[in-house]
Amino acid sequence: MNKKNIIIFFLVLAGLFGMIWWGRGSQTSNSSGVQSKNKSQLTAVETFYDFGTISMTKGNVTRVFKVTNPTSEDVFVSSLTTSCMCTSAYINEPDGSKKGPFGMSGMGHVPPANEIIKAGETRDIEVVYDPASHGPAGVGSIDRFVYLQDSTGGIVQLEIRAQVTP
């Protein structure tokens, strides 16, 4: 091997290790990159949904999670973010309108949620996954997260999973 090929090899190797290190760090932090051990005052009966096998060619899949404020105080939701750009989330308002889309923090503008869930109120959080967003390389098992953060830093984590086929 000549000197140029050796340099290219080590640059590619360093890039791969960098991506692994970066990906490992993102698994242990929430959407804003700050680790939170706070439990939100909000609750969700269902926090995980498996779509099973889905096809890229059949378009987006959607799941609605119900989030409840079981307390006697209103809870301010400061942010709603996702773990990947292929996933978006919406807050369904009591009047039937939607607030959003909310997406991955750090990838373009993600508006603050600025939403109050009143004492005793339940809200629908609509999660939309686009199986075609990663192109042909996006086949296989996926696991995506949605983070609903309140003003105390508490987080409700919602998760979707699927097996993506072409």
Secondary structure, 3 states (H helix, E strand, C coil): CCHHHHHHHHHHHHHHHHHHHHHHHHCCCCCCCCCCCCECCCEECCCEEEEEEEEHHHCCEEEEEEEECCCCCCEEEEEEEECCCCEEEEEECCCCCEEEEECECCCCCCCCCCEEECCCCEEEEEEEECCCCCHHHHCEEEEEEEEEEECCCCEEEEEEEEEEEC
